[in-house]
Amino acid sequence: MSYLGHELTGIKDYLAEASSLYRPRLGREDVDLVDAVGRYLASSIKAVLDVPPCDKPVLDGYAVRYQDVMYASPSTPVKLRLLRPGDSVSPGTAVPVEMKDCIPEGADTVVPLEWCREVNGSLLVYRAPKPGYAVARRGEDVRAGSELLSEGTRINEAHVALLASQGIAEATVWEELKAAVLCIGDELLEPGEEWRPGMVYNSTCRLVAARLRRIGVEVTTVKRLPDNPARVYQEYEELTATNHLVLSCGGTGPGKGDVAATSLRRLAEERGWRFWHGFRMRPGRAAAIAVSRDRVVAALSGLPLSAWSQLYMLIEPLIMTAYGAAWPPSPVVRLPTLKPIASTPGITELYYATLRGGSLDPIQRRGAGKASLLATADALIVVGEDEVSKKPGDVVEAHLIHAVR
């Protein structure tokens, strides 16, 4: 299958080669846990403490032996001798405990306060608990020496709490990848400028820059360029000196509008980088990508849906590889489709869908320039090159694109 006179590349073949090529050497940084949110771990972290550190009550009450209270009831309460906090529990006794305490020696169960009544130094228990009731065992949550988080994990607030519970104050994270985003087109207006006939607002570049930031990439530059091959080449050349990724939007169409792909091919040939132009993917086949050991330069579509698809399918896997993280960053679910999904042999087909009561409702794909489709969609259905068409009721895999781990 060809495009612009050359053979298109399959997604699997491209990713296998590009992922093996792109191995940037990122620095490591020790940062405060809160500052680490959204960053990727540069090494795994192991627990240093058991959690809980001892057998602990999960509520305030009285520590007892189960065999002493197993027959307690409202009509026949069990009477126990009440000891002081910190004492050991012996047969026929009870010790007051709070959630901050450890379970006293000899006890195996906790009776809640509301099940009991203190009377003249004794404790009356009016309800029988189950064995081991309200006791959290040492190491039940976390065992010392076990792996808490693996390398490549993107830190979130739950991870912060987990690490803080171990007394860990900092995390070692990877240096953030840096990216520049270029917007190519004489017809572009910036949001805030007055609209004029024949012009379009520059939404695609902002879409790409926002997505990069969302997945943990520092965007250093967002710049608009004219349809000028020499200027585009110059920006590619200069920005690759200080950025791990340079992504342009627009200038990838056939004919004289193909200024980005032409300029990128020249840069790749001069530097000896691997270059691809055209992919067996719909939408988004017209991307051009150059990859070296520590740089990725890509010419993406100027149309929002195509550009997002190209970024997600072709560039994000390389970003995740650099961070030691898994792709996709979005959760993947298996759900039935409400509508037929066509498959074209040799083409990776992308269908955007909404969630409808536990099923997927594919959205009609009418043009790759519809920013509203991305805002409406909940999921992306990826139909691989070798997959068959799907009929209503068939279960398919879908990426929940607005939920990023």
KEBAMAR-685478 format. One record per residue: residue in one letter; y, z, x of N, C-alpha, C in turn. Coordinates in steps of 0.2 Angstrom, whole numbers, padded with zeros to 4 digits, always signed. Example, Ala and Ser with C-alpha at 12.3 -4.5 7.8 and 13.67 -1.06 7.14 Angstrom:
% KEBAMAR-685478
A-0028+0039+0066-0022+0039+0062-0016+0039+0066/S-0011+0035+0064-0005+0036+0068+0000+0039+0064/
//
This chain:
% KEBAMAR-685478
M-0006+0000+0004+0000+0000+0000+0006+0000+0004/S+0011-0005+0003+0017-0005+0008+0023-0004+0004/Y+0028-0003+0008+0035-0002+0006+0040-0005+0011/L+0044-0009+0009+0049-0012+0014+0045-0015+0020/G+0040-0018+0018+0036-0022+0023+0032-0018+0028/H+0031-0012+0027+0026-0008+0031+0022-0003+0027/E+0017-0001+0030+0012+0002+0026+0014+0010+0025/L+0013+0012+0018+0015+0019+0017+0010+0024+0019/T+0012+0030+0021+0008+0035+0024+0005+0040+0018/G-0001+0042+0018-0003+0047+0014-0001+0054+0015/I+0000+0058+0010+0003+0065+0012-0002+0069+0016/K-0008+0069+0015-0013+0073+0019-0013+0070+0026/D-0013+0064+0028-0013+0061+0034-0006+0063+0038/Y-0001+0063+0034+0006+0064+0037+0006+0072+0039/L+0004+0076+0034+0005+0083+0036+0000+0085+0041/A-0006+0082+0042-0011+0084+0047-0008+0083+0054/E-0004+0077+0055-0001+0075+0061+0005+0079+0062/A+0009+0079+0057+0016+0082+0058+0015+0090+0060/S+0011+0093+0056+0010+0100+0057+0007+0102+0064/S+0003+0097+0067+0001+0099+0074+0006+0097+0079/L+0011+0093+0077+0016+0091+0082+0022+0097+0082/Y+0024+0099+0076+0030+0103+0075+0028+0110+0077/R+0030+0113+0082+0028+0120+0084+0034+0123+0088/P+0040+0124+0084+0046+0127+0088+0044+0134+0090/R+0047+0135+0096+0046+0142+0099+0052+0147+0096/L+0051+0150+0091+0056+0155+0088+0056+0161+0092/G+0062+0164+0092+0063+0171+0095+0060+0176+0090/R+0059+0182+0092+0057+0188+0088+0063+0193+0088/E+0064+0196+0082+0070+0201+0081+0067+0207+0077/D+0069+0213+0080+0068+0219+0077+0074+0221+0072/V+0072+0221+0066+0078+0222+0061+0076+0228+0056/D+0081+0231+0053+0080+0236+0048+0076+0234+0043/L+0073+0238+0039+0068+0235+0034+0072+0232+0028/V+0078+0235+0026+0082+0231+0021+0084+0225+0023/D+0086+0224+0029+0089+0218+0032+0083+0213+0033/A+0077+0215+0033+0071+0211+0034+0069+0207+0028/V+0072+0209+0022+0070+0206+0016+0072+0198+0016/G+0067+0194+0014+0068+0187+0015+0066+0184+0021/R+0065+0188+0026+0063+0186+0033+0055+0186+0034/Y+0052+0182+0039+0045+0181+0039+0043+0186+0045/L+0037+0190+0044+0035+0194+0050+0032+0190+0055/A+0034+0192+0061+0032+0189+0068+0025+0191+0070/S+0023+0197+0067+0016+0200+0069+0014+0204+0064/S+0008+0205+0063+0005+0210+0058+0007+0217+0059/I+0007+0221+0054+0008+0228+0054+0002+0232+0052/K+0000+0237+0055-0005+0241+0053-0003+0248+0051/A-0006+0251+0047-0005+0258+0045-0006+0263+0050/V-0001+0268+0051-0002+0273+0056-0004+0280+0052/L-0003+0280+0046-0005+0286+0042-0010+0284+0036/D-0014+0289+0034-0017+0289+0028-0012+0290+0022/V-0013+0287+0017-0008+0288+0011-0013+0289+0005/P-0013+0294+0001-0010+0300+0003-0013+0304+0010/P-0009+0308+0013-0011+0311+0019-0016+0316+0019/C-0017+0319+0012-0022+0324+0011-0024+0322+0003/D-0029+0326+0001-0031+0326-0006-0025+0329-0010/K-0022+0325-0015-0015+0328-0018-0016+0328-0025/P-0012+0332-0029-0012+0332-0036-0007+0326-0038/V-0009+0323-0043-0004+0318-0046+0000+0320-0051/L+0000+0327-0053+0004+0330-0058+0004+0337-0056/D+0009+0341-0059+0010+0348-0058+0005+0351-0063/G+0001+0357-0060-0004+0360-0064-0007+0365-0060/Y-0014+0366-0061-0018+0371-0058-0024+0368-0055/A-0025+0369-0048-0031+0367-0045-0037+0372-0047/V-0042+0369-0049-0048+0372-0051-0055+0369-0048/R-0060+0372-0049-0067+0369-0048-0069+0366-0055/Y-0071+0360-0055-0073+0357-0062-0078+0361-0065/Q-0083+0364-0061-0089+0367-0065-0086+0373-0068/D-0080+0376-0067-0078+0382-0070-0074+0380-0077/V-0072+0374-0078-0068+0372-0084-0072+0367-0088/M-0078+0365-0086-0081+0359-0089-0082+0360-0097/Y-0082+0367-0099-0084+0368-0106-0078+0371-0110/A-0072+0370-0107-0066+0373-0110-0064+0369-0116/S-0061+0372-0122-0059+0369-0128-0054+0373-0131/P-0051+0371-0136-0046+0375-0140-0049+0381-0143/S-0055+0381-0145-0058+0386-0149-0061+0391-0144/T-0063+0389-0138-0066+0393-0133-0063+0392-0126/P-0057+0394-0125-0054+0393-0119-0057+0397-0113/V-0057+0394-0107-0060+0397-0101-0054+0401-0098/K-0056+0407-0096-0052+0412-0093-0053+0412-0085/L-0048+0411-0081-0049+0411-0074-0043+0416-0071/R-0045+0418-0065-0040+0423-0062-0035+0418-0058/L-0029+0420-0059-0024+0416-0056-0022+0418-0049/L-0022+0414-0044-0021+0416-0037-0014+0413-0036/R-0011+0415-0030-0005+0412-0027-0005+0405-0025/P+0001+0402-0025+0001+0395-0022-0001+0395-0014/G-0005+0391-0012-0008+0391-0005-0014+0394-0004/D-0017+0398-0009-0023+0401-0008-0029+0396-0009/S-0035+0398-0006-0041+0394-0008-0043+0396-0014/V-0047+0391-0017-0050+0392-0024-0057+0394-0023/S-0059+0399-0026-0066+0402-0026-0068+0402-0033/P-0075+0403-0035-0077+0402-0041-0073+0407-0046/G-0071+0404-0052-0068+0408-0057-0061+0409-0056/T-0057+0405-0051-0050+0406-0050-0047+0399-0051/A-0040+0400-0051-0036+0394-0051-0029+0395-0047/V-0027+0390-0044-0021+0390-0040-0016+0385-0042/P-0009+0388-0043-0004+0383-0046-0003+0378-0040/V-0002+0371-0042+0000+0366-0037+0005+0362-0040/E+0009+0359-0036+0014+0354-0038+0012+0347-0034/M+0015+0342-0036+0014+0335-0033+0015+0335-0026/K+0019+0339-0023+0021+0339-0016+0015+0342-0012/D+0011+0346-0015+0006+0350-0012+0000+0346-0010/C-0004+0349-0005-0011+0347-0004-0016+0351-0009/I-0021+0348-0011-0026+0352-0015-0029+0357-0011/P-0029+0363-0014-0032+0369-0010-0039+0368-0008/E-0041+0372-0003-0048+0371-0001-0052+0374-0007/G-0058+0371-0009-0062+0374-0014-0061+0371-0021/A-0055+0367-0022-0054+0364-0028-0056+0357-0028/D-0058+0354-0034-0059+0347-0034-0056+0344-0040/T-0052+0348-0044-0049+0345-0050-0043+0348-0052/V-0038+0345-0055-0032+0348-0057-0031+0348-0065/V-0029+0354-0068-0028+0354-0075-0021+0354-0076/P-0018+0350-0081-0011+0349-0082-0008+0356-0085/L-0002+0357-0084+0001+0363-0086+0001+0364-0094/E+0001+0358-0097+0001+0358-0105-0006+0360-0108/W-0011+0360-0104-0018+0362-0106-0019+0369-0105/C-0014+0373-0102-0016+0380-0100-0010+0385-0103/R-0012+0391-0102-0007+0397-0104-0009+0402-0099/E-0003+0405-0096-0004+0411-0091-0003+0417-0096/V-0008+0422-0095-0008+0428-0098-0010+0434-0094/N-0005+0438-0092-0006+0444-0088-0011+0443-0082/G-0008+0438-0078-0012+0437-0071-0018+0432-0072/S-0019+0430-0078-0025+0426-0079-0023+0419-0082/L-0027+0414-0081-0025+0407-0084-0030+0405-0089/L-0028+0404-0095-0032+0401-0101-0032+0394-0101/V-0038+0390-0100-0038+0383-0100-0041+0381-0107/Y-0037+0377-0111-0039+0375-0118-0042+0368-0118/R-0043+0365-0113-0046+0358-0113-0049+0356-0107/A-0055+0353-0107-0059+0351-0101-0057+0345-0098/P-0055+0345-0092-0054+0338-0089-0060+0335-0087/K-0060+0328-0084-0065+0325-0081-0066+0327-0074/P-0072+0326-0071-0072+0328-0064-0067+0324-0060/G-0064+0328-0055-0059+0325-0051-0052+0323-0054/Y-0051+0326-0060-0045+0323-0064-0039+0325-0060/A-0034+0320-0060-0027+0321-0057-0027+0323-0050/V-0032+0320-0046-0033+0321-0039-0033+0314-0036/A-0028+0313-0031-0028+0307-0027-0031+0309-0020/R-0036+0305-0018-0040+0307-0012-0036+0304-0006/R-0037+0308-0001-0034+0306+0006-0036+0298+0008/G-0031+0294+0009-0032+0287+0011-0034+0283+0005/E-0033+0285-0001-0035+0282-0007-0031+0275-0007/D-0024+0276-0006-0020+0270-0006-0020+0266+0000/V-0019+0269+0006-0019+0266+0012-0023+0270+0017/R-0027+0267+0021-0031+0270+0027-0027+0269+0033/A-0026+0274+0037-0024+0273+0044-0028+0268+0048/G-0024+0263+0051-0028+0258+0055-0029+0251+0051/S-0028+0251+0044-0029+0245+0040-0023+0241+0041/E-0024+0235+0040-0018+0230+0040-0014+0231+0034/L-0008+0232+0035-0003+0233+0029+0000+0226+0027/L+0002+0222+0032+0005+0215+0031+0003+0211+0037/S+0002+0205+0035-0001+0200+0040+0005+0196+0043/E+0005+0193+0049+0010+0189+0052+0011+0183+0047/G+0017+0181+0046+0019+0176+0041+0021+0178+0034/T+0020+0185+0033+0022+0187+0027+0030+0187+0026/R+0032+0185+0020+0039+0185+0019+0041+0192+0016/I+0045+0196+0019+0046+0203+0017+0050+0203+0010/N+0047+0207+0005+0051+0208-0001+0052+0216-0002/E+0055+0218-0007+0056+0225-0008+0050+0229-0009/A+0045+0227-0011+0038+0231-0011+0036+0232-0004/H+0036+0227+0000+0034+0228+0007+0039+0233+0010/V+0045+0233+0009+0050+0238+0012+0047+0245+0010/A+0046+0246+0004+0043+0253+0001+0037+0255+0005/L+0032+0250+0006+0026+0251+0009+0027+0253+0016/L+0031+0249+0020+0032+0251+0027+0036+0258+0028/A+0041+0259+0023+0044+0265+0024+0040+0271+0022/S+0035+0270+0018+0030+0276+0016+0026+0278+0023/Q+0026+0273+0028+0022+0275+0034+0027+0277+0039/G+0033+0278+0038+0038+0280+0043+0041+0275+0047/I+0039+0269+0045+0041+0263+0049+0049+0261+0047/A+0053+0261+0052+0060+0259+0051+0062+0252+0052/E+0058+0249+0056+0060+0242+0057+0054+0237+0057/A+0056+0231+0056+0050+0226+0056+0052+0220+0061/T+0047+0218+0064+0048+0212+0069+0047+0205+0065/V+0053+0202+0065+0053+0195+0061+0054+0190+0066/W+0053+0184+0063+0054+0178+0067+0062+0176+0066/E+0065+0173+0071+0071+0171+0071+0072+0165+0065/E+0077+0165+0062+0077+0160+0056+0078+0153+0059/L+0075+0149+0056+0076+0142+0057+0083+0140+0055/K+0086+0135+0059+0093+0133+0057+0092+0126+0055/A+0096+0124+0050+0096+0117+0047+0103+0115+0045/A+0104+0109+0046+0110+0105+0044+0109+0100+0039/V+0113+0100+0034+0112+0095+0028+0118+0090+0028/L+0116+0084+0028+0121+0078+0028+0120+0075+0021/C+0126+0073+0018+0127+0070+0012+0130+0063+0013/I+0126+0058+0012+0128+0051+0014+0129+0047+0008/G+0135+0044+0008+0137+0040+0002+0145+0039+0001/D+0147+0033+0001+0154+0032-0001+0156+0034-0008/E+0151+0034-0012+0152+0035-0019+0152+0043-0021/L+0152+0047-0016+0151+0054-0017+0158+0058-0018/L+0158+0062-0023+0163+0067-0024+0161+0074-0024/E+0165+0078-0021+0163+0085-0021+0165+0089-0027/P+0161+0094-0029+0162+0097-0035+0169+0101-0035/G+0173+0100-0040+0180+0102-0039+0185+0096-0039/E+0183+0091-0036+0187+0085-0036+0187+0081-0043/E+0192+0078-0044+0193+0074-0051+0188+0068-0051/W+0184+0068-0056+0180+0062-0057+0183+0055-0057/R+0181+0050-0054+0183+0043-0055+0178+0039-0056/P+0179+0033-0060+0174+0028-0061+0171+0026-0055/G+0164+0025-0055+0160+0022-0050+0158+0028-0045/M+0160+0034-0046+0159+0040-0041+0154+0044-0045/V+0150+0048-0040+0146+0053-0043+0147+0060-0039/Y+0146+0065-0043+0147+0072-0039+0141+0073-0035/N+0142+0076-0029+0137+0077-0024+0133+0083-0025/S+0128+0082-0030+0124+0088-0032+0117+0089-0027/T+0115+0083-0025+0108+0083-0021+0109+0087-0015/C+0114+0086-0011+0115+0090-0005+0115+0098-0006/R+0118+0100-0011+0119+0107-0013+0112+0109-0015/L+0108+0105-0019+0101+0107-0021+0097+0108-0015/V+0097+0103-0010+0093+0104-0004+0095+0110+0000/A+0102+0111+0001+0104+0117+0005+0102+0124+0002/A+0103+0124-0005+0101+0130-0009+0093+0131-0008/R+0089+0126-0009+0082+0127-0008+0080+0130-0001/L+0083+0127+0004+0082+0129+0011+0084+0137+0012/R+0089+0139+0009+0091+0146+0010+0086+0150+0006/R+0084+0147+0000+0079+0151-0004+0073+0153+0000/I+0071+0148+0004+0064+0149+0007+0065+0152+0014/G+0071+0154+0016+0072+0158+0022+0075+0154+0028/V+0078+0148+0027+0081+0144+0032+0089+0145+0032/E+0092+0146+0038+0099+0147+0039+0102+0140+0038/V+0106+0139+0034+0110+0132+0033+0116+0133+0037/T+0117+0129+0042+0123+0130+0047+0128+0125+0045/T+0127+0119+0042+0131+0114+0041+0129+0110+0034/V+0134+0109+0030+0134+0104+0024+0139+0099+0025/K+0138+0093+0026+0143+0088+0028+0142+0082+0024/R+0148+0079+0022+0148+0072+0019+0150+0067+0024/L+0146+0061+0023+0147+0056+0028+0147+0049+0024/P+0151+0044+0026+0151+0038+0023+0145+0034+0025/D+0144+0028+0021+0139+0024+0023+0140+0020+0029/N+0140+0023+0035+0141+0020+0041+0136+0022+0046/P+0132+0017+0048+0126+0018+0052+0127+0022+0059/A+0133+0019+0062+0135+0022+0068+0137+0030+0067/R+0140+0031+0062+0142+0038+0061+0136+0043+0059/V+0131+0040+0055+0125+0044+0053+0121+0045+0059/Y+0120+0040+0064+0117+0041+0070+0120+0046+0074/Q+0126+0046+0075+0130+0051+0079+0129+0058+0077/E+0129+0059+0070+0128+0066+0067+0121+0068+0068/Y+0116+0064+0067+0109+0065+0069+0108+0068+0076/E+0111+0064+0081+0111+0065+0088+0114+0072+0089/E+0120+0073+0087+0124+0079+0089+0121+0085+0085/L+0119+0085+0079+0116+0091+0076+0109+0093+0078/T+0105+0088+0080+0099+0090+0083+0099+0095+0089/A+0105+0095+0092+0106+0099+0098+0106+0107+0096/T+0108+0108+0090+0109+0115+0088+0105+0117+0082/N+0101+0113+0079+0097+0114+0073+0090+0112+0074/H+0086+0117+0071+0079+0115+0071+0077+0109+0066/L+0081+0109+0061+0080+0104+0056+0087+0100+0054/V+0087+0094+0053+0093+0090+0051+0090+0086+0045/L+0093+0087+0039+0091+0084+0033+0097+0080+0030/S+0096+0074+0029+0101+0070+0025+0099+0068+0019/C+0104+0067+0014+0102+0065+0007+0106+0058+0006/G+0102+0053+0004+0106+0047+0002+0105+0042+0008/G+0106+0036+0007+0106+0031+0012+0098+0029+0014/T+0094+0029+0009+0087+0028+0010+0084+0022+0006/G+0089+0019+0002+0087+0013-0002+0085+0007+0002/P+0082+0002-0001+0081-0004+0002+0087-0008+0003/G+0087-0013+0008+0093-0017+0009+0098-0013+0013/K+0105-0015+0012+0110-0013+0016+0112-0005+0015/G+0109-0003+0010+0110+0004+0009+0105+0009+0013/D+0101+0006+0017+0096+0010+0020+0099+0012+0027/V+0105+0015+0027+0108+0017+0033+0105+0023+0037/A+0102+0028+0032+0099+0034+0035+0093+0033+0039/A+0088+0029+0035+0082+0027+0038+0082+0023+0045/T+0087+0018+0045+0088+0014+0050+0091+0018+0056/S+0095+0023+0055+0098+0027+0060+0093+0032+0063/L+0089+0034+0059+0084+0039+0061+0078+0036+0065/R+0076+0030+0063+0071+0026+0067+0074+0025+0074/R+0080+0023+0075+0083+0022+0081+0083+0028+0085/L+0085+0034+0082+0085+0040+0086+0078+0042+0088/A+0073+0041+0084+0066+0043+0085+0063+0038+0091/E+0065+0032+0091+0062+0027+0096+0065+0029+0103/E+0072+0031+0103+0075+0033+0109+0072+0039+0112/R+0070+0044+0108+0068+0050+0110+0060+0051+0110/G+0057+0046+0108+0050+0046+0108+0047+0051+0103/W+0050+0052+0098+0047+0056+0092+0043+0052+0088/R+0039+0055+0084+0034+0052+0079+0039+0051+0073/F+0038+0045+0070+0042+0042+0065+0038+0040+0059/W+0039+0042+0053+0036+0039+0047+0042+0037+0042/H+0040+0031+0039+0045+0029+0034+0041+0026+0028/G+0041+0030+0022+0038+0028+0016+0031+0032+0015/F+0030+0035+0010+0025+0039+0008+0021+0037+0002/R+0015+0038+0001+0011+0037-0005+0012+0043-0010/M+0018+0043-0012+0020+0049-0016+0025+0046-0022/R+0024+0049-0028+0029+0047-0033+0031+0053-0037/P+0037+0055-0038+0043+0052-0035+0044+0054-0028/G+0048+0050-0024+0049+0052-0017+0046+0047-0011/R+0044+0041-0013+0041+0037-0008+0045+0035-0002/A+0052+0035-0003+0056+0031+0002+0059+0036+0007/A+0056+0042+0008+0058+0046+0014+0057+0043+0021/A+0061+0045+0025+0060+0044+0032+0060+0050+0036/I+0055+0051+0041+0055+0058+0044+0053+0057+0052/A+0057+0060+0056+0055+0060+0063+0053+0067+0065/V+0048+0068+0069+0046+0075+0071+0044+0075+0078/S+0047+0080+0082+0045+0082+0089+0042+0089+0089/R+0041+0092+0095+0038+0099+0095+0043+0104+0092/D+0049+0103+0093+0054+0108+0090+0059+0105+0086/R+0059+0099+0083+0064+0097+0079+0061+0092+0073/V+0064+0093+0067+0062+0089+0061+0069+0086+0059/V+0069+0079+0058+0075+0076+0056+0072+0071+0050/A+0075+0072+0044+0072+0068+0038+0078+0065+0034/A+0077+0059+0032+0081+0056+0028+0078+0056+0021/L+0081+0060+0016+0078+0061+0010+0082+0057+0005/S+0080+0056-0001+0083+0052-0006+0090+0056-0008/G+0094+0052-0011+0101+0054-0014+0100+0056-0021/L+0094+0055-0024+0093+0057-0031+0089+0064-0031/P+0092+0069-0035+0090+0076-0035+0082+0077-0036/L+0079+0074-0040+0072+0075-0041+0068+0072-0036/S+0069+0066-0033+0066+0064-0027+0067+0068-0021/A+0073+0070-0020+0075+0074-0014+0071+0080-0014/W+0071+0084-0020+0068+0090-0020+0060+0089-0019/S+0057+0084-0022+0050+0083-0021+0048+0081-0014/Q+0053+0078-0011+0052+0076-0003+0052+0082+0001/L+0057+0086-0001+0058+0093+0003+0052+0097+0002/Y+0050+0098-0004+0044+0103-0006+0038+0100-0003/M+0036+0094-0003+0030+0091-0001+0029+0089+0006/L+0035+0087+0009+0034+0084+0016+0038+0089+0021/I+0043+0093+0019+0046+0097+0024+0044+0104+0024/E+0044+0107+0018+0042+0114+0018+0036+0116+0021/P+0030+0112+0021+0024+0114+0024+0025+0115+0032/L+0030+0111+0035+0032+0111+0042+0035+0118+0043/I+0040+0120+0038+0044+0126+0039+0039+0132+0039/M+0034+0132+0034+0030+0137+0033+0025+0138+0040/T+0023+0132+0043+0019+0132+0049+0023+0135+0054/A+0030+0134+0055+0034+0137+0060+0034+0145+0059/Y+0034+0147+0053+0035+0154+0052+0028+0157+0052/G+0023+0154+0052+0016+0157+0052+0014+0159+0045/A+0017+0155+0040+0016+0157+0033+0012+0152+0029/A+0010+0154+0023+0006+0149+0020+0010+0145+0015/W+0008+0138+0014+0011+0134+0010+0006+0133+0004/P+0008+0132-0002+0015+0132-0004+0018+0139-0005/P+0024+0140-0004+0027+0147-0005+0027+0149-0013/S+0026+0144-0017+0026+0146-0024+0019+0148-0026/P+0018+0153-0031+0011+0154-0033+0008+0148-0037/V+0002+0147-0036-0002+0142-0039-0007+0144-0045/V-0006+0141-0050-0010+0143-0056-0015+0137-0059/R-0020+0139-0062-0024+0134-0065-0024+0135-0073/L-0021+0130-0076-0020+0130-0083-0021+0123-0087/P-0023+0123-0093-0024+0117-0096-0017+0113-0098/T-0018+0106-0098-0012+0102-0099-0012+0100-0106/L-0006+0100-0109-0005+0098-0116-0005+0091-0117/K-0004+0087-0112-0003+0080-0112-0007+0076-0107/P-0008+0070-0108-0012+0066-0103-0007+0066-0096/I-0011+0065-0091-0008+0065-0084-0011+0059-0081/A-0007+0054-0079-0010+0048-0076-0010+0049-0069/S-0016+0046-0066-0017+0046-0059-0017+0038-0056/T-0014+0037-0051-0014+0030-0048-0018+0031-0041/P-0024+0027-0040-0028+0028-0034-0023+0027-0028/G-0024+0031-0023-0020+0031-0017-0013+0034-0017/I-0011+0036-0023-0004+0039-0024-0005+0046-0026/T-0001+0051-0022+0000+0057-0025+0006+0057-0030/E+0004+0059-0036+0008+0059-0042+0011+0066-0043/L+0017+0067-0044+0020+0073-0045+0023+0074-0053/Y+0021+0078-0056+0023+0079-0063+0026+0086-0064/Y+0032+0086-0067+0035+0093-0068+0034+0095-0075/A+0033+0101-0076+0030+0104-0083+0034+0110-0085/T+0034+0112-0091+0036+0118-0094+0029+0122-0096/L+0030+0129-0096+0025+0133-0098+0025+0134-0106/R+0020+0133-0109+0020+0133-0117+0014+0138-0119/G+0015+0144-0120+0009+0148-0122+0003+0148-0118/G+0003+0148-0111-0003+0148-0107-0005+0141-0106/S-0001+0136-0107-0003+0129-0106+0003+0126-0102/L+0002+0120-0099+0007+0116-0096+0009+0110-0100/D+0015+0109-0101+0018+0103-0105+0022+0099-0101/P+0018+0094-0098+0022+0089-0093+0028+0086-0096/I+0033+0085-0093+0040+0082-0095+0040+0075-0093/Q+0042+0071-0098+0042+0064-0097+0046+0062-0091/R+0044+0058-0086+0047+0057-0080+0051+0050-0081/R+0058+0051-0082+0062+0045-0083+0068+0045-0078/G+0066+0043-0072+0071+0043-0067+0072+0049-0063/A+0072+0048-0056+0072+0053-0051+0079+0056-0050/G+0084+0054-0054+0091+0056-0053+0093+0062-0058/K+0088+0064-0062+0089+0069-0067+0089+0076-0064/A+0094+0079-0063+0095+0086-0060+0092+0091-0066/S+0094+0089-0072+0092+0093-0078+0084+0094-0078/L+0080+0090-0076+0073+0091-0076+0071+0096-0072/L+0074+0097-0066+0072+0102-0062+0074+0109-0064/A+0080+0109-0068+0082+0115-0071+0078+0117-0077/T+0075+0113-0080+0070+0114-0086+0063+0116-0084/A+0061+0113-0079+0054+0114-0077+0052+0121-0074/D+0046+0123-0076+0043+0129-0073+0038+0128-0068/A+0035+0122-0068+0029+0121-0064+0029+0114-0061/L+0026+0113-0056+0025+0106-0053+0017+0105-0052/I+0015+0100-0056+0008+0098-0056+0007+0092-0050/V+0003+0094-0045+0002+0089-0040-0005+0085-0041/V-0005+0079-0042-0011+0075-0043-0012+0071-0037/G-0018+0073-0033-0019+0070-0027-0021+0063-0027/E-0021+0060-0021-0023+0053-0020-0029+0051-0023/D-0034+0056-0022-0041+0054-0024-0043+0057-0031/E-0038+0060-0035-0040+0063-0041-0039+0058-0047/V-0043+0060-0052-0043+0056-0058-0038+0058-0063/S-0036+0054-0068-0032+0055-0073-0034+0061-0077/K-0030+0065-0080-0031+0071-0084-0030+0069-0091/K-0034+0072-0096-0033+0071-0103-0031+0078-0106/P-0028+0079-0112-0026+0085-0114-0032+0090-0115/G-0030+0096-0112-0036+0101-0112-0039+0102-0105/D-0038+0097-0101-0041+0098-0094-0037+0103-0090/V-0040+0107-0086-0037+0112-0082-0034+0108-0076/V-0028+0110-0074-0025+0107-0068-0022+0112-0064/E-0021+0111-0057-0017+0116-0053-0010+0114-0054/A-0006+0120-0054+0002+0119-0055+0005+0124-0050/H+0010+0122-0047+0014+0127-0043+0020+0129-0047/L+0021+0136-0047+0026+0139-0051+0033+0139-0047/I+0036+0133-0048+0041+0132-0043+0047+0136-0042/H+0049+0140-0048+0054+0145-0048+0053+0152-0046/A+0046+0153-0044+0044+0159-0042+0042+0158-0034/V+0046+0161-0030+0045+0160-0022+0042+0167-0020/R+0037+0167-0016+0034+0173-0014+0038+0175-0008/
//
